[in-house]
Amino acid sequence: MQCDYFDAGTCRSCTLMGQPYAVQLASAQGRVEATLADHVPAARWLEPFAGPESGFRNKAKLVVGGRRGAPTLGILDEAGHGVDLTGCGLYEPGLAAALVPLREAVAEIGLTPYDVPGRTGELKHILLTHSPDGELMARFVLRSEGQLGRLGRAVQPLRERLPGLRVVTANLLPEHRAALEGETEIVLTEETTLPMRLGEVTLHLRPQSFFQTNTVVAQALYAQAREWLTPLSPAVLWDLYCGVGGFALHCAPSAGQVLGVEVAPEAVESARTSAQETGLAHVQFVAGDAFEVIAGRPAPAAVIVNPPRRGIGPRLAGWLEGSDASTVVYSSCNPESLARDLADMPSLEVRAARLFDMFPQSGHSEVMVLLGRAG
């Protein structure tokens, strides 16, 4: 992939930009194999899954800079001033096509970009998500409630410039700190979710719900888990750190009872909406800490875990090690924490492992392993 911003030194976020993609993929495979060498025999690695090397991001996390009437959407330079990256080649085509009209709309609305060095202004970030059906969710991160009226009146003009715009929200981040968003979210449209159709399953994203950045690779992750679990037809299946329910809903057709657990209430509501819409009455989603929710319950035969970068940690890993769970599917965005967790579950052997290249042009790796009880 070639990038004018990278070549000009304007943006160096993509640390592997310029390397042939085949080299990137081979290097990533080598790194994860080395990191997990004590736990994954070489013969257990499947061929890595790779989507497109460019045009793959379904979301744009845009820092707003510039000045009122002439904003920039992209990043900040070392001095804290805005750098416009509306031509970034990482975004899905539908998302990329929306960025210049969005910038023009922000200029017309008259919101004042937040100036980091001066600590003045209102509009800090715009978080834009694109669905497989071409719809958009736009979240405007504001410093205060003072511009809510202006933004609310701008919903219709925004939709005229962005015909696929479905959900518009204001997120409030009053503090001057290095954060992408605040806790308060105000929905300004009748629609409150962005449907993400992945084959036969449609996931509903609420504004503060997490979803994988790469739709093609996310769908491959869910399909791989389903392929591993379908032959087992588990009577009970748990999906811990379930997010919006992607793994649970894709694997539910071959399972008896399914329980998804997620600490974020917004994600749980999204998952419940998807389950109800799909007619999966045997799927239940609960909001809470994964370990606290399952403590005291008899372990099912099959468990899926998809934790954040820190991994599941020794407490949950120790519980799984001592439980009756015979199959665990572990999806990890951090091979180092995965290695630590596997060390805490010595009786669960890796039966298969696969690299999913979720973030081309970077050194980040997504790995999923199938674990089975030794003996």
Stockholm file with secondary structure:
# STOCKHOLM 1.0

chainA/1-375         MQCDYFDAGTCRSCTLMGQPYAVQLASAQGRVEATLADHVPAARWLEPFAGPESGFRNKAKLVVGGRRGAPTLGILDEAGHGVDLTGCGLYEPGLAAALVPLREAVAEIGLTPYDVPGRTGELKHILLTHSPDGELMARFVLRSEGQLGRLGRAVQPLRERLPGLRVVTANLLPEHRAALEGETEIVLTEETTLPMRLGEVTLHLRPQSFFQTNTVVAQALYAQAREWLTPLSPAVLWDLYCGVGGFALHCAPSAGQVLGVEVAPEAVESARTSAQETGLAHVQFVAGDAFEVIAGRPAPAAVIVNPPRRGIGPRLAGWLEGSDASTVVYSSCNPESLARDLADMPSLEVRAARLFDMFPQSGHSEVMVLLGRAG
#=GR chainA/1-375 SS CCCHHHHTTSCCCCTTTTSCHHHHHHHHHHHHHHHTTTTSCGGGBCCCEECCSSSCBSEEEEEEEEETTEEEEEEECTTSCEEECTTCTTBCHHHHHHHHHHHHHHHHHTCCBCBTTTTBCSEEEEEEEECTTSCEEEEEEESSGGGHHHHHHTHHHHHHHCTTEEEEEEEECCSCSSCSCCSEEEECSSCCCEEEEETTEEEEECTTCCCCSBHHHHHHHHHHHHHHHGGGCCSEEEEETCTTTHHHHHHGGGCSEEEEEESCHHHHHHHHHHHHHHTCTTEEEEESCHHHHHTTSCCCSEEEECCCTTCSHHHHHHHHHHSSCCEEEEEESCHHHHHHHHHTCTTEEEEEEEEEECSTTSSCCEEEEEEEECC
#=GC SS_cons         CCCHHHHTTSCCCCTTTTSCHHHHHHHHHHHHHHHTTTTSCGGGBCCCEECCSSSCBSEEEEEEEEETTEEEEEEECTTSCEEECTTCTTBCHHHHHHHHHHHHHHHHHTCCBCBTTTTBCSEEEEEEEECTTSCEEEEEEESSGGGHHHHHHTHHHHHHHCTTEEEEEEEECCSCSSCSCCSEEEECSSCCCEEEEETTEEEEECTTCCCCSBHHHHHHHHHHHHHHHGGGCCSEEEEETCTTTHHHHHHGGGCSEEEEEESCHHHHHHHHHHHHHHTCTTEEEEESCHHHHHTTSCCCSEEEECCCTTCSHHHHHHHHHHSSCCEEEEEESCHHHHHHHHHTCTTEEEEEEEEEECSTTSSCCEEEEEEEECC
//
